[in-house]
Amino acid sequence: MDIKEKIELIKRNCQEIVTEKELEDLLKKKKKPSVYLGTAITGTPHIGYFVWVSKMADFLKAGFKVKVLLSDITGALDNTPWEVLDKRYKYYENVIPLMFESVGVDTNDLEFVKSSDINLSKEYYLDLLKLSTITSLHDANKAASEVVKLGDNPKLSGMIYPLIQTLDEQYLDVDVQYAGVDQRKIMMFARENLPKIGYEKRVEVMTPMIPGLIGKKMSASDAKSKVDLLDDEKTVIEKVKGAEMVTGDPDNGVMAFLRYVIMVRKEDAKEKFVIKRPEKYGGDLEYSSYDEVEKDFAASKIHPLDLKNAVADEINDLLKPFRKNSKKLTELAKKAYE
């Protein structure tokens, strides 16, 4: 795979790269660059996480060393009780690798890191203090505003959150940070402030946030908006059938999941997305790309229920590794979220 092909793969389904020129220069300079994504161990992981897992799979295919930071520290800073941190970490530690198994990517260059293993060193703490001396409360609040649950009377922990995430780029020794576009303000904070304490700015790659099943951001705290990784087949079907979807309007959570997860998987495997229908309604429909599906849906050639059924089948296929380990995962989830 040449540099142009690697860039196109990384750009797939991205909303923004800051900057694409820096990414190109990095690929020319370094044979195996590195990228990280951090996920705070807060609510229960759901199928929306497959968006970033799929993008991390793209980085792996492009020859990157990929690090996934399971962040117990920022989880605590975002109001996860300290007494359940280890239990929630244990749950994330078990379910996130299964997500990579579900998308079928080679994980030889994939590494999982526990944030407290790097965040609690003397050197890290000194750099955190340095960063705090050049950061105003206004700038910290602005950076954290779309990520941390701040409320009307923000806690100091919320102000520290973006500083921690900024230093993670340096202490994970990565060239790129990848996240959802909701992290943009923190990523721009990092680019502006890391050079002020003697470190290089990184390339920042962002993908869109996908809508939930009820029209909002897919959220771990709202059961109606998402499919949980431990939902059984019947529950998945019921949740997807109950999702908001207007005939002819592709702006909904079902279509977004189809675009950013299912069709990526299908296209890479050179498989077709099949919508099963009785012969009396025209028989099965087959699609090779998301654009083809959206075109027919926008033209009202696909009934929402038929599309929902097909998407539910694909989600259930993705969740097979979790069901094989359901007993263990259910016990871990109960301890972490009771």
Secondary structure as UniProt FT lines:
FT   HELIX           3..11
FT   TURN            12..13
FT   STRAND          16..18
FT   HELIX           20..29
FT   STRAND          34..40
FT   TURN            47..48
FT   HELIX           49..61
FT   TURN            62..63
FT   STRAND          65..71
FT   HELIX           72..77
FT   TURN            78..79
FT   HELIX           82..84
FT   HELIX           85..103
FT   TURN            108..109
FT   STRAND          110..114
FT   HELIX           116..119
FT   HELIX           122..133
FT   HELIX           137..144
FT   TURN            145..147
FT   HELIX           156..171
FT   TURN            172..173
FT   STRAND          176..180
FT   HELIX           181..183
FT   HELIX           184..193
FT   HELIX           194..197
FT   STRAND          203..207
FT   TURN            213..214
FT   TURN            220..221
FT   HELIX           223..225
FT   TURN            229..230
FT   HELIX           233..241
FT   TURN            247..248
FT   HELIX           253..257
FT   HELIX           258..262
FT   HELIX           263..268
FT   TURN            269..270
FT   STRAND          273..275
FT   HELIX           279..281
FT   STRAND          285..287
FT   HELIX           290..298
FT   TURN            299..300
FT   HELIX           304..318
FT   HELIX           320..324
FT   HELIX           326..337
//
